[in-house]
Amino acid sequence: MPKAQRPVIYQLLPRLFSNTCPFPTPGAPITVNGSGKLNGITDDAIAYIRSLGCNHIWLTGVIEHSHDADYTAYGIPRNNPHVIKGHAGSPYAITDYYDIDPDLAENPATRMAEFEACVKRIHDARMKVVIDFVPNHVAREYHSDAAPAGVEDFGASDDKDMFFSPSNNFFYIPRQRFAPSVDMGSGDDEYVEFPARATGNDCYTAYPGPCDWYDTVKLNYGVDPANGAHHFDPIPSTWLKMLNILRYWASKGVDAFRCDMVHMVPVEFWKWAIAAVKSDYPDILFIAEIYDVALYRPYIFTGGFDFLYDKVTLYDTLRDIETGRASAARLTSCWQTVEGISKHMLNFLENHDEQRFASAQYAGDASRVLPSLVVSAAIGAGAMMIYFGQEIGEPAADAEGYSGHDGRTTIFDYWSVEKVRRLYNGGSCDCSLLTKEEISLVETYRKVLNLVNTEDALRDGAFFDLMYVNYDSPGFNPDRQYAFLRRGADALLLVVANFSSEDAQDLTVRIPAHAFDVLALPQRQARATELLTGRRSAIAIERDGYVRCPVAAHGAAIWRIPLPRTKKAPADGSNSPEIC
């Protein structure tokens, strides 16, 4: 029976991915800059993504959200521009949980059919579909015109005189008008909300600031903000409505939900909802965006999440190492923090919230990515994710309008990304318009990401950190280099990452006797293969012996050392008996 694959996710915004507008204008509407379409995610584009080693595509921003484009001809109310961030709006300010965003359809009248066809193309390529589930908040002008019969809108039965009521969907600030410190317009154009409702980032006043999520309204899951009291019996209305939404999209063939800001929703809801969805769709995955390490285990073991963002441990540490604010030796604390749950972690170097690796605000050079990429992909046995354009070194140097020069690719503006246009190339994604440097980078990502599931040592093998015996090894610099082992059924992988700007020509790595005991390793000499370059070399592995493995500046090496095949890899995952 084939082993389960590690999810390797390619995140893309359809609005941007297939937008071929050649000269986008900063801050312009859709009538000027256009928008990518779901139909633009072609069979060739999907095949390209699959060639990278990805087995999931995260379609970000497909559910209908705030935007200023006019679709009233299709029965969709126009949003007030004063409660929209940018012209295109935030994909996380949902206006209708049961509908597809019309910006993404070639024919807005058939937008759901176009989504379903896109899902089918991805499934036909033997890949899976991820979409966002945004549970914590909705757009200020939320109204569903596409919900199945009998589904009540959020807030339709609320008692608006109550700040908190267990039966309300929203939190109200009675007798106060919504008055954020941003322009709400005047006259017929004015946005009026009375009484004001709490804002999505737990802002329980009528006066959110420009940095608050003023375009959203906080949802009520039965927790009283005044005293933290839980009111979960009877089941709150918000819970029931959200479960219906999850089941609706699961019935459309969605294979996984990336759940937004899960720690802002009580874990009791997740325990109830995830179990209910999985009772009907047992293979569906739930991925948590979460930023509180103390909640990792509760949201896995109680909440039922399959994968959690490992942002505040691995991502932040890799970024600090790359930007010179941390030693490579700090990576040891990353796996120690998630010891016992590392198979539930989702690793990444980029996503829509973070600055691009190649941006001036981060590394400033896409060619420096290999050590971070290899560590991120190879240190655990959980999920791995990249962001569209990451594999060609997109630097996010544009100021697109609402988004300025911030090192991020905009999620708020109608825009077209020059590098991505060349990659997309009319939907062929054949790389023919890329530079030699960009093609080389694509090949780097392709090699690393494909190894995640072709090498069983990386897919589900044991892990052993080598740093504790290499602080004084000749030629090894623990401040800029990191080394570890992964053990599979028939091979040992020696992984070395060099974050330094200098070649490590004399780098040697000590393999302690303890590693041989923990990983059940034989002492042997074998013809090893470096998996990133194909280079072959004789390598001897001995108890407390040293292996010489030079690594280029900003480089990495993954040496595959064949072992006598065993029926089962050792059941451990670190220097202590624990599986990744």
C-alpha positions as CSV (number, residue, x, y, z in Angstrom):
1,M,0.0,0.0,0.0
2,P,1.5,3.4,-1.0
3,K,2.5,5.7,1.8
4,A,0.7,8.9,2.4
5,Q,2.2,11.9,0.6
6,R,3.4,14.9,2.4
7,P,1.2,17.8,1.2
8,V,3.3,20.2,-1.0
9,I,1.1,23.3,-1.6
10,Y,1.3,25.9,-4.3
11,Q,-0.5,29.0,-3.2
12,L,-1.8,31.3,-5.9
13,L,-4.2,34.2,-6.2
14,P,-6.2,33.6,-9.3
15,R,-6.8,37.4,-9.5
16,L,-3.1,37.9,-10.0
17,F,-1.8,34.6,-11.4
18,S,-3.4,34.7,-14.8
19,N,-3.7,38.5,-15.2
20,T,-1.8,39.4,-18.4
21,C,-2.4,43.2,-18.3
22,P,0.9,44.5,-19.7
23,F,1.0,47.9,-18.1
24,P,-0.9,47.9,-14.9
25,T,-1.6,51.3,-13.3
26,P,-1.1,51.7,-9.5
27,G,-4.4,52.1,-7.7
28,A,-6.5,51.5,-10.8
29,P,-9.9,49.7,-11.0
30,I,-10.6,46.4,-12.7
31,T,-11.7,48.3,-15.8
32,V,-8.1,49.4,-16.3
33,N,-5.9,46.6,-14.8
34,G,-8.2,43.6,-15.3
35,S,-8.2,40.5,-13.2
36,G,-7.0,36.9,-13.6
37,K,-9.6,34.3,-14.0
38,L,-10.2,30.8,-12.8
39,N,-10.4,29.7,-16.4
40,G,-6.9,31.0,-16.7
41,I,-5.7,28.2,-14.5
42,T,-5.1,26.0,-17.5
43,D,-4.2,22.4,-17.8
44,D,-0.7,23.5,-18.8
45,A,-0.4,25.8,-15.7
46,I,-1.6,22.9,-13.5
47,A,0.9,20.5,-15.1
48,Y,3.7,23.1,-14.5
49,I,2.8,23.4,-10.8
50,R,2.7,19.6,-10.5
51,S,6.1,19.3,-12.1
52,L,7.5,21.4,-9.2
53,G,6.6,18.5,-6.9
54,C,3.4,20.1,-5.6
55,N,0.3,18.0,-5.0
56,H,-2.1,20.7,-3.7
57,I,-3.1,24.1,-5.2
58,W,-4.4,26.7,-2.8
59,L,-6.8,28.9,-4.7
60,T,-6.6,32.1,-2.5
61,G,-9.5,34.5,-2.6
62,V,-12.0,32.6,-4.5
63,I,-15.0,33.1,-2.2
64,E,-16.9,36.4,-2.9
65,H,-15.3,39.3,-1.0
66,S,-15.4,43.1,-0.9
67,H,-14.5,44.8,-4.1
68,D,-15.6,48.0,-5.9
69,A,-16.3,46.5,-9.3
70,D,-19.9,46.7,-10.4
71,Y,-21.8,43.4,-10.8
72,T,-25.3,44.7,-10.1
73,A,-26.3,43.4,-13.5
74,Y,-25.8,39.9,-12.1
75,G,-27.8,40.5,-8.9
76,I,-24.7,41.2,-6.8
77,P,-25.0,44.4,-4.6
78,R,-22.2,46.9,-5.1
79,N,-20.0,47.4,-2.0
80,N,-19.5,50.8,-0.5
81,P,-15.9,51.8,-1.4
82,H,-15.3,53.3,2.0
83,V,-15.3,49.9,3.7
84,I,-13.0,48.2,1.1
85,K,-9.3,48.1,1.3
86,G,-8.1,48.9,-2.2
87,H,-10.2,48.5,-5.3
88,A,-10.0,44.7,-5.3
89,G,-10.6,44.4,-1.5
90,S,-9.3,41.9,1.0
91,P,-9.9,38.2,0.2
92,Y,-10.5,37.9,3.9
93,A,-13.5,40.4,4.0
94,I,-16.1,37.8,2.8
95,T,-19.3,39.2,1.5
96,D,-21.0,35.9,0.6
97,Y,-19.7,32.5,1.9
98,Y,-21.7,30.6,-0.6
99,D,-20.5,32.3,-3.8
100,I,-17.5,32.7,-6.0
101,D,-16.0,36.1,-6.4
102,P,-17.2,37.5,-9.8
103,D,-13.9,39.1,-10.5
104,L,-12.5,35.6,-11.2
105,A,-15.1,34.6,-13.8
106,E,-15.0,35.2,-17.5
107,N,-18.8,35.2,-17.3
108,P,-19.9,36.3,-13.9
109,A,-23.3,34.5,-14.4
110,T,-21.5,31.2,-14.6
111,R,-18.9,31.9,-11.9
112,M,-19.7,28.7,-9.8
113,A,-19.5,26.5,-12.9
114,E,-16.1,28.0,-13.7
115,F,-14.9,27.3,-10.2
116,E,-16.2,23.7,-10.5
117,A,-14.4,23.3,-13.8
118,C,-11.2,24.5,-12.3
119,V,-11.5,22.0,-9.4
120,K,-12.1,19.3,-12.0
121,R,-8.9,20.2,-14.0
122,I,-6.9,20.1,-10.8
123,H,-8.3,16.8,-9.8
124,D,-7.8,15.4,-13.3
125,A,-4.1,16.2,-12.8
126,R,-4.1,14.1,-9.7
127,M,-3.8,17.1,-7.5
128,K,-5.9,18.5,-4.6
129,V,-7.7,21.8,-4.1
130,V,-7.3,24.0,-1.0
131,I,-9.5,27.1,-0.4
132,D,-9.7,29.6,2.4
133,F,-12.2,29.2,5.3
134,V,-12.4,32.6,7.1
135,P,-14.2,31.9,10.4
136,N,-13.4,34.9,12.6
137,H,-15.0,37.7,10.7
138,V,-17.0,38.8,7.6
139,A,-17.1,41.9,5.5
140,R,-19.1,44.8,7.0
141,E,-21.7,44.5,4.1
142,Y,-22.0,40.7,4.3
143,H,-25.1,39.4,2.5
144,S,-25.6,36.1,0.8
145,D,-27.6,36.0,-2.3
146,A,-26.4,32.5,-3.2
147,A,-27.0,30.6,0.0
148,P,-29.2,27.4,-0.3
149,A,-32.8,27.9,0.5
150,G,-33.5,28.1,4.3
151,V,-30.0,29.5,5.2
152,E,-30.3,32.6,7.3
153,D,-27.8,35.4,6.9
154,F,-25.4,36.3,9.7
155,G,-27.0,38.8,12.0
156,A,-30.5,38.4,10.6
157,S,-31.9,37.5,14.0
158,D,-29.5,39.4,16.3
159,D,-30.6,41.5,19.2
160,K,-28.8,44.7,18.3
161,D,-29.3,46.2,21.7
162,M,-27.0,43.7,23.3
163,F,-23.2,44.0,23.3
164,F,-23.1,40.2,23.7
165,S,-25.8,37.6,23.5
166,P,-25.1,33.9,23.1
167,S,-27.6,33.8,20.2
168,N,-26.2,36.8,18.3
169,N,-23.8,36.4,15.4
170,F,-22.1,39.8,16.0
171,F,-21.0,42.0,18.9
172,Y,-22.7,45.3,19.0
173,I,-21.7,48.7,20.5
174,P,-25.2,49.9,21.4
175,R,-26.3,53.4,20.7
176,Q,-23.0,54.2,18.9
177,R,-22.4,54.8,15.2
178,F,-19.5,53.1,13.5
179,A,-16.9,55.9,13.2
180,P,-13.4,54.6,12.3
181,S,-10.6,57.0,11.8
182,V,-10.8,56.6,8.0
183,D,-13.1,58.4,5.6
184,M,-16.6,56.9,5.5
185,G,-17.8,59.3,2.7
186,S,-20.7,61.7,2.7
187,G,-24.1,62.1,1.2
188,D,-25.3,59.2,-0.9
189,D,-21.8,57.8,-0.9
190,E,-21.6,57.6,2.9
191,Y,-21.2,54.3,4.7
192,V,-23.5,54.2,7.8
193,E,-23.6,51.5,10.4
194,F,-25.7,51.9,13.5
195,P,-25.3,50.5,16.0
196,A,-21.6,49.8,15.3
197,R,-20.4,46.2,15.4
198,A,-17.0,45.0,16.7
199,T,-14.2,44.8,14.2
200,G,-12.6,41.6,13.2
201,N,-9.3,42.0,15.0
202,D,-11.0,41.9,18.4
203,C,-11.6,45.7,18.3
204,Y,-14.7,46.1,20.5
205,T,-15.2,49.8,20.0
206,A,-17.0,51.9,17.4
207,Y,-13.7,53.7,16.6
208,P,-11.2,51.4,14.9
209,G,-8.1,52.9,13.4
210,P,-6.7,52.6,9.9
211,C,-4.5,49.6,11.0
212,D,-7.4,47.7,12.4
213,W,-9.4,45.4,10.2
214,Y,-12.1,48.0,9.9
215,D,-13.5,46.4,6.7
216,T,-14.6,43.4,8.7
217,V,-17.0,42.5,11.5
218,K,-16.1,40.1,14.3
219,L,-18.2,36.9,14.6
220,N,-19.5,35.7,17.9
221,Y,-18.8,32.1,18.8
222,G,-20.4,32.2,22.3
223,V,-17.4,33.7,24.2
224,D,-18.3,36.8,26.2
225,P,-15.4,39.3,25.7
226,A,-16.3,41.0,29.0
227,N,-15.5,38.0,31.2
228,G,-14.3,35.2,28.9
229,A,-17.3,33.1,29.9
230,H,-18.2,30.3,27.4
231,H,-21.8,29.8,26.2
232,F,-21.6,26.7,24.1
233,D,-24.8,24.9,25.2
234,P,-27.1,25.2,23.3
235,I,-24.8,25.2,20.2
236,P,-24.4,28.8,19.1
237,S,-26.0,30.0,15.9
238,T,-22.6,31.0,14.5
239,W,-21.3,27.4,14.9
240,L,-24.2,25.9,13.0
241,K,-23.9,28.4,10.2
242,M,-20.2,27.9,9.8
243,L,-20.6,24.1,9.7
244,N,-23.1,24.4,6.9
245,I,-20.6,26.5,5.0
246,L,-17.8,23.9,5.4
247,R,-20.1,21.1,4.3
248,Y,-21.2,23.2,1.3
249,W,-17.6,23.6,0.0
250,A,-16.7,20.1,0.8
251,S,-19.6,19.0,-1.4
252,K,-18.0,21.0,-4.2
253,G,-14.9,18.8,-4.2
254,V,-12.7,21.0,-2.0
255,D,-10.0,18.7,-0.5
256,A,-8.6,21.0,2.2
257,F,-9.4,24.2,4.1
258,R,-6.8,26.7,5.0
259,C,-8.4,28.2,8.1
260,D,-7.7,31.9,8.8
261,M,-6.6,33.0,12.2
262,V,-7.8,29.9,14.0
263,H,-6.7,31.0,17.5
264,M,-9.3,33.8,17.3
265,V,-12.0,31.2,17.3
266,P,-12.5,28.9,20.4
267,V,-10.9,25.4,20.1
268,E,-14.2,23.9,21.2
269,F,-15.8,25.0,17.9
270,W,-13.0,23.4,15.9
271,K,-13.3,20.1,17.8
272,W,-17.0,20.0,17.0
273,A,-16.9,21.3,13.4
274,I,-13.9,19.4,12.1
275,A,-15.2,16.1,13.5
276,A,-18.6,16.7,11.9
277,V,-17.1,17.5,8.5
278,K,-14.7,14.5,8.6
279,S,-17.6,12.2,9.5
280,D,-18.9,12.8,6.0
281,Y,-15.6,13.7,4.2
282,P,-12.9,11.6,6.1
283,D,-10.0,12.6,3.8
284,I,-10.5,16.3,3.9
285,L,-7.7,18.3,5.5
286,F,-7.8,21.3,7.9
287,I,-4.8,23.7,7.9
288,A,-4.5,26.3,10.6
289,E,-3.0,29.7,10.4
290,I,-1.9,30.2,14.0
291,Y,0.6,32.4,15.7
292,D,0.6,31.2,19.3
293,V,3.0,28.3,20.0
294,A,1.3,27.6,23.3
295,L,-1.9,26.7,21.3
296,Y,-0.2,24.4,18.8
297,R,-1.0,21.1,20.7
298,P,-4.5,22.0,21.8
299,Y,-5.4,22.9,18.2
300,I,-4.0,19.6,17.0
301,F,-5.1,17.2,19.7
302,T,-8.3,18.9,20.8
303,G,-9.3,20.9,17.8
304,G,-8.4,18.2,15.3
305,F,-6.3,20.2,12.8
306,D,-4.1,18.2,10.4
307,F,-1.5,20.9,9.9
308,L,-0.5,24.2,11.5
309,Y,1.6,27.1,10.2
310,D,5.0,26.9,11.8
311,K,5.5,30.7,11.4
312,V,6.7,31.8,14.8
313,T,9.3,29.1,15.1
314,L,10.8,27.9,11.9
315,Y,9.8,30.7,9.5
316,D,10.9,33.5,11.8
317,T,14.1,31.7,12.7
318,L,15.1,31.1,9.1
319,R,14.4,34.7,8.3
320,D,16.5,35.9,11.2
321,I,19.3,33.7,10.1
322,E,19.2,34.9,6.5
323,T,19.1,38.6,7.7
324,G,21.9,38.2,10.1
325,R,19.9,38.5,13.3
326,A,20.3,34.9,14.5
327,S,22.7,32.0,14.5
328,A,22.0,28.9,12.4
329,A,22.4,26.9,15.7
330,R,19.0,28.3,16.7
331,L,17.3,25.9,14.3
332,T,17.8,23.2,16.9
333,S,15.3,25.0,19.1
334,C,12.7,25.0,16.3
335,W,12.4,21.2,16.1
336,Q,12.6,20.9,19.8
337,T,9.6,23.3,20.2
338,V,7.5,21.1,17.9
339,E,8.9,17.7,19.1
340,G,6.2,15.2,18.9
341,I,4.0,17.3,16.6
342,S,6.4,18.1,13.7
343,K,4.4,15.9,11.3
344,H,1.6,18.4,11.8
345,M,3.6,21.5,10.9
346,L,3.3,23.4,7.6
347,N,6.6,25.1,6.6
348,F,7.0,28.0,4.2
349,L,9.3,30.8,3.2
350,E,6.6,33.0,1.6
351,N,2.8,33.5,1.6
352,H,0.5,36.4,1.0
353,D,1.0,37.8,4.5
354,E,4.8,37.8,4.4
355,Q,7.4,39.7,2.5
356,R,8.9,38.0,-0.5
357,F,12.3,36.2,0.1
358,A,13.8,38.2,-2.8
359,S,12.4,41.5,-1.6
360,A,14.7,44.3,-0.5
361,Q,13.1,44.0,2.9
362,Y,14.1,40.3,3.3
363,A,17.1,38.6,1.5
364,G,17.2,40.9,-1.5
365,D,18.5,38.1,-3.7
366,A,16.5,35.1,-4.8
367,S,19.7,33.1,-5.4
368,R,20.4,32.9,-1.7
369,V,17.3,30.8,-1.0
370,L,18.7,27.2,-1.1
371,P,19.8,26.8,2.5
372,S,16.4,28.1,3.8
373,L,14.5,26.1,1.2
374,V,16.3,22.8,2.0
375,V,15.9,23.2,5.8
376,S,12.2,24.2,5.4
377,A,11.5,21.2,3.2
378,A,13.7,18.6,4.8
379,I,13.6,19.2,8.6
380,G,10.2,17.7,9.2
381,A,7.6,15.3,7.8
382,G,4.6,17.8,7.6
383,A,3.4,20.0,4.8
384,M,5.5,22.3,2.7
385,M,4.2,25.4,0.8
386,I,5.5,27.9,-1.7
387,Y,3.8,31.1,-3.1
388,F,3.3,31.7,-6.8
389,G,6.3,33.5,-8.3
390,Q,8.5,32.5,-5.4
391,E,10.2,29.9,-7.6
392,I,11.2,32.6,-10.1
393,G,12.4,35.1,-7.5
394,E,9.6,37.6,-7.6
395,P,10.8,40.5,-5.4
396,A,7.5,42.4,-4.8
397,A,9.2,45.7,-5.8
398,D,5.9,47.2,-7.1
399,A,3.8,49.8,-5.3
400,E,0.5,48.6,-6.6
401,G,-1.9,51.1,-5.0
402,Y,-3.4,50.4,-1.6
403,S,-0.2,48.3,-1.1
404,G,3.0,50.3,-1.3
405,H,6.6,49.4,-1.4
406,D,6.3,46.8,1.4
407,G,8.0,43.7,0.0
408,R,4.7,41.9,-0.3
409,T,2.6,41.1,-3.4
410,T,-0.7,43.0,-3.0
411,I,-3.9,41.2,-2.0
412,F,-5.9,44.4,-2.2
413,D,-5.3,45.7,-5.7
414,Y,-6.1,44.7,-9.3
415,W,-2.6,44.1,-10.5
416,S,-0.4,42.1,-12.9
417,V,3.0,40.9,-11.8
418,E,5.7,41.2,-14.6
419,K,7.7,38.1,-13.7
420,V,4.5,36.0,-13.2
421,R,3.2,37.2,-16.6
422,R,6.4,35.8,-18.3
423,L,6.1,32.6,-16.3
424,Y,2.4,32.3,-17.2
425,N,3.0,33.0,-20.9
426,G,-0.6,32.9,-22.0
427,G,-1.4,29.9,-19.9
428,S,1.4,27.7,-21.2
429,C,3.7,28.1,-18.2
430,D,6.5,26.7,-20.5
431,C,9.2,28.9,-18.9
432,S,10.2,30.0,-22.4
433,L,10.1,33.7,-21.5
434,L,12.1,33.4,-18.3
435,T,15.7,34.4,-18.0
436,K,18.5,31.8,-17.4
437,E,18.7,32.8,-13.8
438,E,14.9,32.3,-13.4
439,I,15.0,29.0,-15.1
440,S,17.8,27.9,-12.9
441,L,15.8,28.9,-9.8
442,V,12.8,27.0,-11.0
443,E,15.0,23.9,-11.4
444,T,16.3,24.4,-7.8
445,Y,12.7,24.4,-6.5
446,R,11.8,21.5,-8.7
447,K,14.6,19.4,-7.3
448,V,14.0,20.2,-3.7
449,L,10.2,19.9,-3.7
450,N,10.1,16.7,-5.6
451,L,12.5,15.1,-3.0
452,V,9.9,15.7,-0.3
453,N,7.9,12.7,-1.5
454,T,10.3,10.7,-3.7
455,E,12.8,10.2,-0.8
456,D,11.1,8.2,1.9
457,A,13.7,9.5,4.4
458,L,12.2,13.0,3.8
459,R,8.6,11.8,3.5
460,D,8.4,10.1,6.9
461,G,11.8,9.1,8.0
462,A,13.5,9.7,11.3
463,F,15.4,12.9,12.1
464,F,18.6,13.5,14.1
465,D,20.1,16.9,14.8
466,L,23.9,17.0,14.5
467,M,24.6,20.4,15.9
468,Y,25.4,19.4,19.5
469,V,28.5,17.5,18.4
470,N,29.6,20.0,15.7
471,Y,30.2,23.2,17.5
472,D,33.9,22.6,17.5
473,S,34.2,20.4,14.4
474,P,37.0,21.5,12.0
475,G,35.7,23.7,9.3
476,F,32.2,23.8,10.7
477,N,30.7,27.2,11.6
478,P,27.6,26.7,13.8
479,D,26.7,30.3,13.4
480,R,26.2,30.0,9.7
481,Q,25.8,26.3,9.0
482,Y,23.3,23.7,10.1
483,A,23.5,19.9,9.7
484,F,21.1,17.0,10.4
485,L,20.3,13.4,9.3
486,R,17.2,11.8,7.9
487,R,16.9,8.0,8.0
488,G,14.7,6.1,5.5
489,A,14.3,2.4,4.8
490,D,17.2,2.1,2.5
491,A,19.2,5.3,2.8
492,L,20.6,7.9,5.2
493,L,20.4,11.5,4.1
494,L,23.1,13.9,5.4
495,V,21.7,17.4,5.0
496,V,24.0,20.5,5.4
497,A,22.9,24.1,4.8
498,N,25.4,26.9,4.5
499,F,23.9,30.4,5.2
500,S,27.3,32.1,4.8
501,S,28.3,34.3,1.9
502,E,31.6,32.3,1.8
503,D,32.2,28.8,0.4
504,A,32.7,26.1,3.0
505,Q,35.4,24.2,1.2
506,D,36.7,22.4,4.3
507,L,33.4,21.7,6.0
508,T,33.4,18.5,7.9
509,V,30.5,17.0,9.9
510,R,30.8,14.7,12.8
511,I,28.3,11.9,13.1
512,P,28.2,10.8,16.8
513,A,27.9,7.2,18.0
514,H,24.6,8.1,19.5
515,A,23.2,8.6,16.0
516,F,24.1,5.1,15.1
517,D,22.3,3.8,18.1
518,V,19.2,5.9,17.7
519,L,18.9,5.4,13.9
520,A,20.1,1.8,13.9
521,L,22.9,2.7,11.5
522,P,25.6,0.3,10.3
523,Q,29.1,1.5,9.9
524,R,29.9,1.4,6.3
525,Q,31.5,2.9,3.2
526,A,29.2,3.5,0.3
527,R,29.0,5.4,-3.0
528,A,26.9,8.3,-2.1
529,T,24.9,10.8,-4.3
530,E,24.4,14.4,-3.7
531,L,20.8,14.8,-4.6
532,L,20.9,18.4,-5.7
533,T,23.8,18.2,-8.1
534,G,24.0,14.5,-8.9
535,R,27.6,14.4,-7.8
536,R,28.9,11.0,-6.7
537,S,31.5,10.3,-4.0
538,A,32.6,7.6,-1.7
539,I,31.5,8.3,1.9
540,A,32.4,6.4,5.0
541,I,30.1,6.7,8.0
542,E,31.7,5.6,11.3
543,R,30.8,6.0,14.9
544,D,32.1,9.4,16.0
545,G,33.6,9.8,12.5
546,Y,33.7,12.8,10.3
547,V,32.3,13.3,6.8
548,R,33.8,16.0,4.5
549,C,31.1,17.8,2.6
550,P,32.1,21.2,1.1
551,V,29.1,23.5,0.5
552,A,29.0,26.6,-1.7
553,A,28.1,30.0,-0.3
554,H,24.3,30.2,0.3
555,G,24.2,26.6,-0.7
556,A,23.1,23.2,0.6
557,A,23.9,19.6,0.1
558,I,21.8,16.5,0.6
559,W,24.0,13.4,0.5
560,R,22.1,10.1,0.0
561,I,24.1,7.3,1.5
562,P,22.6,3.8,0.6
563,L,21.9,1.5,3.5
564,P,21.0,-2.2,3.6
565,R,17.3,-2.2,3.2
566,T,15.1,-2.7,6.3
567,K,11.5,-3.5,6.5
568,K,10.8,-0.4,8.6
569,A,12.7,2.8,9.3
570,P,13.6,3.3,12.9
571,A,10.7,4.7,14.9
572,D,12.3,7.9,16.2
573,G,12.5,11.4,15.0
574,S,15.2,13.3,16.9
575,N,18.2,12.8,19.2
576,S,15.5,11.4,21.5
577,P,13.1,8.6,20.5
578,E,10.5,10.7,18.6
579,I,9.3,10.4,15.1
580,C,9.0,13.5,12.9
